[in-house]
């Protein structure tokens, strides 16, 4: 009889400890970690995503695991980082896919494991994600084309500094840009374009130098992201343009291109809201775990910024969140 009593007591004690362990697991440790994987970690742009994610995590009592490749085109490294996040049993993953096709298998694997995945910045060709939160990149390209058409009075020859193929965000921007010029400004002709390879600011500068040399007398230049904008602006500043100044429209808020806009070295920038992508991405995972409904798509906003708009408090706040 005594043995039976002791057995019952031991079972009860064991049950109590198991219950405590489950509670601890639910309120801390691995289940309170959210992985955030940018395309790369060098650009200031991605720091905006990180800061937004950190703010949301602080508000919700979560920890951010931040990791990404050093170079955006290192797709294999990005896949491995996502695999590592899964191995650490994160509560969710916020991912900016470097390639809309190459990242599909690992995103599908995340879904199979039951881990909520929010895609930010660039799309991926699968529906098995919690939400897609990004700039309307096509709209960004439209704004750039409309600005270019306006400042060239509907006539002129331009060059385009492109980005790596299969990058969902820049592919959409270029589609919006070229299609809008064709429809609304047929007198503005894209005479040449080129990809920087490798995808560095220095190579974007070299590519722009080459385009300027091969196409003397052009009227305008469009660079479709932060790296190409930085490289293209550097090339323009080193080029003797003569009496006719080449009008440049860039994309993203790198400090050097914002400084160039302030000084009048380029006409305008299309800027995004990476801080909001990181913030809303983390919030979506937390809300999903709480049983709340999450929108399948969220437009995080896009703005055309001219030199005059730099004094707008809304634009200043947006810039300060990412540079």
N, C-alpha and C positions, 0 to 999 in steps of 0.2 A: 504493500500500500504506500509506504513511504517512497519507494522507488518511483511509483506512478506519479506521486505528487511532484517529486523533483523533476521528472521528465516534462510534466505540464509547465512547471515554472521555467525550465530552460527554454522550452518552445516559446513561451510568452516573451521572455527576455530577448531571445533571438529575433522574434517578430518586431519588438520595439526598436532594436538596433537597425534592422533592415528598413523599417519605416523612416527612421532618422536619416539613414543613408540616402533613401529616395528623395526625401525632402531637400537634403543638401544638394543632391545632384540637380534637382529642379530649380534651385535658387542660386546656384553658383557653379564654378568649375567649367567644364567643357560646354555645357548647354547655354552658357552666358557669353559665348564668344561668337562673333560674326566676322567672317573672312571678307576682306575687300581687296579685289585684284584689279589694278589699273592696267592699261596697255603697256605702260612703262613708268619708271619712277624718276626720270631725270627732269622732265618738263615741269615748269611751274604750274601749268594747267592742272596736272594731277594732284598737286598739293591742295588745290581748292576742293577736289573730291574728298581727299583725306580729312581736311578740316571739317567739312560738313558731316562726314561719317563719325568723326570723333565727338562732335557736338551732340549728335543724336544718341550715340552710345552713352555718353555721360548722362544725358537726361533720363535714359531708360535703364541705367544700371548694367550695361553690357560692356564687354571688352572688344576692341577692334584688333584683328590680326591683319596687318597691312603688308602686302608683298606683291611685287610685279617684276617683270623682266627689265633689264637696263635698256634694251632696244625694242621698239614697238614691233618690229618684224620677227622677233624671236618667238614664234608661235609655239614651238615645242616647249620652251621654258614656261610660257604662260599655262599651257596644259598641265605641266608637272606641278606648278604652284596650286592649281585648282585641285589636283589629285591630293596634294599634301594637306590642303584645307579639309578635304573630306576625311582624310586619315585622322585629323585632329578632332573630328566629330563636332564641327562647328554647328551653330544653330541655324545658320544660313550663309549664303554667299552673295556678295554684290560684285558683279563682274562686268568689265568693259572689254568685250572681245576684240582682239587685234585683227581677227579675220572672221568674216561672217559665215564662212564655210568650214574652215579648219577647226573651229572651236565647237562645232555641233556635237561630235561624239562625246566629249567630256561634259557638255551641258546636259545631254541626254542621260549620262551616267549620274550626274548630280540629281536629276529628277527621279531616276530609278531608286536612288538611295533615300528618297523622301526628304531631301534637303531643299528648302525653298531658295530659289535663285532669282535675284533681281538683276536684269541686264540694264546697264547705263551707258550713255554716250553713243555706242554703235550697236546696231542690231545683229542678231544671229539667226540663221535660217532654221529655226525650230519654234514651235508653239509651246513647248514644254518648259515654260518659265513662269515665275510668279507674276512679274510685271516688267515692262520695258519703259524706262524713264530716260528721256534724252531730249536734246534740242530737236526741233523739226528742221533737220539738216537740209532737206529740199527747200524749205522756206528760206533758210539762210542763204542758199545759193540764189534764190529768186531776188532777195534783197540786194545781194552783191551785184547781180546783173542789172537791176533797175538803177542802182547807184551809178554803175559804170556807164550805162546808156545815157543817163542824165548829164554826167560831167563831161561826156564826149559829144553832147548834143546830137546823139543818134548816129554819129559817123566816126569811123576810125578802125585802126588795126590794133589788135591786142595779143599778148601772149599769156599763157596760163602755166603756172608752176603747180603740177599735180602732186598726188601722194601715192602711196603704195596701192596696188590693185587689191580688190576684195576687202578694203576697209569700208564698212558699211556707211559710216558717217561722211567721209570725204567723197565717196562715190555718189551719195545722194546730193551733196552740195554741188558737185560738178554737173550732175544731171539738171538740177534746178537752174544753175547758172547758164549752161549752154542752151537749154530749151527755152528759157526766158529771153535770152538774146535773140534767138531765132524767131520767136513769135512777136516780140515787142520792139526789137531794135535790129532789124535785118541789115542795117547799114553798118553795124559793128561786127567786124569779122575776127574770129580767132585764127590767127595765121600760123601759130605754132604752140606746142605744149610739150612738156617733158616731166618724167619722174626723177626724183633724186634717189640714187642707189649707190651706197647705203643711205638710209633715211636719217641723215644728220643735217644740222644747220649749215655746216661747212659745204656739204654736197649740194644742198639747196642753193647756196650762194653760187657755187660753180655752175650748176645747171642754169641758173638765171643769167650768169655771165655769158654762157654759151648761146642762150636764146637771144640775148641782146646783140651779140656779135653777128649772129646769123640773120637777124631781122632789124636792120637799122631803120630808124624813123618810125618806130611803133608809137602808138598813142597811149596805150594803157597796159596794165599788168594786174592779173588776179592770182593771189596765192591762197590756197584753200585750207591751211591750218597754221598752227603756231610755228612749227619748225620751218615750213616753207615761207611763211611771212617774214620770219627773222632772217633767213638766208637771202630772200629776194630783196628786202630792204637794205641789207648790207651791200649787196651787189649794186643796187641803184645809187647808193651814197658814194660808191667808188667809181661810178660811171660818169663821164662827161656827157651830159644830156643836151648841151647846147641851149638855144633859146626856147625850144619846145620841151616843157617838163613832162615826163612820163607820169601819168596819173595811176596810182596804185591803190587797189582795194585789197585789204588783207583779212585774215580770219584769226580770231582768238587774241587774248589779252596778255601776250608776253610783255614784261616790263620794257624791253627795248623798242617794241613796236608801239606801245602806248606813248613812250617818250617821243618816238618819231612822229606820232600823230599830233602831240602837243606842239612840236616844233614845225609842223607843216611839211614833213618829209614824205608823208603819204596822205592820201585823201581821206580814207575812212577805214573802219574795221567792223567786221561782224563779230559780235561777242556772245558767248554762251553763259550758262550759270552752272559751272561744275560743282560749286558748293551745294547747291540745291540737289544735284544728282546724288551726291554722297549722303546728304541728310535724309532725303526722302527714301533712298534705297534702304538704309538701315531701319528707318521708321516702318517701312512696309513689312519687313521681316518680323519685327517685333509685333506689329498689329496682326499679322497673319497668325503668329503663334498664340495670340490672344483670342483668335476666332473671328477677327473682323474681316470684312470684305475689302479686297484690294483691287483697285482699277487695273485693267490689263495694260493700259498705256497711259503715260503721263508726259505731257509736253512741258519741259522745264524752262522754255522761253529762249528767245533770240532777239538781239537788238542791233540795229545799225547805229554806229557811233561815229560822228564827225567831230572835228575839232571844237565846234561850237557846243556840242552836247557833253563835252567833258566836264562842264561846270554844273550839269544837271545832278541834283542830289541822288536821284535813283541810279544814275550811271556811276557816280562816284562810289556808292555803296556796293554796287555789283563788281566794280573793279577791285575795290579793297578786299573783297572776299576771296580773290584769286591771285593777287600779285603782292 
